[in-house]
Amino acid sequence: MNNKQQKGAVLPAYIVTFMLSVLLSGITNPVAAATTSSSQKNGAQDTTSSAPIAGTQDPLEKYNRVIFEFNDTIDVYFLKPIATLYNKIMPSVLNKGIHNMFSNIGELPTIANDALQFNFYQMANDMWRLGINTTVGIGGFFDVATQMDLKPYTNDFGLTMAKWGWKDSTYVVWPFFGPSTIRDGIEIPVDYFAFSIYPYINPESTRYEIYGWGILDRRAQLLQFQSVFEEAAVDRYVFMRNAYLQRRASLIEDTHHRDYHGQNAECLVGDQPGAVLEPLDKVEKSTEEKSTTEANKDADSKQKTDQNKTVAASQDKAQEQKPVVARSSAPMPVSAADNY
């Protein structure tokens, strides 16, 4: 009887945690993507404007707009105030450390999807990150791996399906889940139940408490980007849709180049951390072209040097053959005009 009462008491908490988690899944990537696109350098075009993207697959727009307003209302009046209070009462050092720990937990589905995509070089990088931060970083509280130039990278089952052919998918806004596609909607349960650590945390109350804390942490981290979304959007629905779709398209393209050659890995090619690198075949071709260009420059320089030497030798020989005019020691005559 007591056990039934306990289960009945914690069931509402599970439902609330689930609602929070799925709501945040529709907020995190779009807002971050909007911020990234809005802060592009060198005058790049702002792709998250309210103008529709050509070729956007949104046949469910009427339905999506209704669900979008529903989700946004829940976030504005419930999730955002809690996240704001969390940031105010949490010391910055502790706040950062907790965020690092949840990011470390997120390495598990990333590694699994690296393997499914045959991105073995990236998988090795992410495994090293997980191992170093879990041990030396004290459970991931300190991000030691980044200081060792092991860059963070996120991967999911939606990107895995895109890697193997399902690149275009219909845009849909799920209740609580938020902006997504049919393909990316499949990703959420797969990554949670198959690849994450949460299903193995017992008792269930502790599992959902930890998961709920992670949700709150992620929403709190996004508060710094809120002004970008609020100021930039004329049609907030179109703005969020464009941000989500372009962010996913960018991740799909990036994943396409991260194969077993480590083509996009900063540790393999490149001197500048964080630089966008060319695929390995382009790098090798560029290197060959550069070597050929340098060889041609050396040949031209040698030819010019030989020509200069030949000209100098000719001038010396002509100087030697030129007759020498003897100069008289008598004084030059002075004209009458010079006396005046």
Number of C-alpha atoms within 10 A of each C-alpha: 6 7 8 8 10 10 12 11 11 13 13 11 15 17 12 12 19 18 16 22 20 17 23 21 19 23 22 18 20 26 22 21 22 28 21 16 19 19 13 12 8 6 7 10 11 13 18 28 22 19 12 13 15 6 6 14 15 15 11 12 16 9 12 21 16 13 20 23 15 14 22 17 12 15 19 11 10 12 19 18 12 15 19 15 11 16 16 10 9 11 11 11 10 11 17 16 19 19 22 19 20 20 19 23 18 20 23 21 22 23 25 22 23 26 16 17 23 16 21 18 20 26 25 14 20 25 16 14 25 23 16 21 22 20 13 14 20 14 20 25 23 22 26 18 22 13 9 10 14 18 17 15 14 16 21 22 25 23 27 23 19 22 18 11 9 12 16 13 16 14 22 26 24 20 18 23 23 26 29 23 22 15 20 21 18 14 17 16 13 15 21 13 13 12 20 18 15 17 13 10 13 10 8 14 15 12 16 23 14 16 19 20 16 19 23 22 19 19 23 22 18 17 15 11 15 15 10 17 20 10 9 16 16 13 11 18 18 19 22 26 26 23 28 26 23 19 21 22 16 13 15 19 14 13 20 18 19 21 19 13 16 20 24 23 24 18 16 13 16 15 10 10 10 11 12 11 18 16 17 17 11 12 15 12 11 13 12 12 12 12 12 12 12 12 12 12 12 12 12 12 12 12 12 12 12 12 12 12 12 12 12 12 12 12 11 11 11 10 11 10 8 8 7 8 6 6 6 7 6 6 6 7 6 8 8 7 6 6 6 5
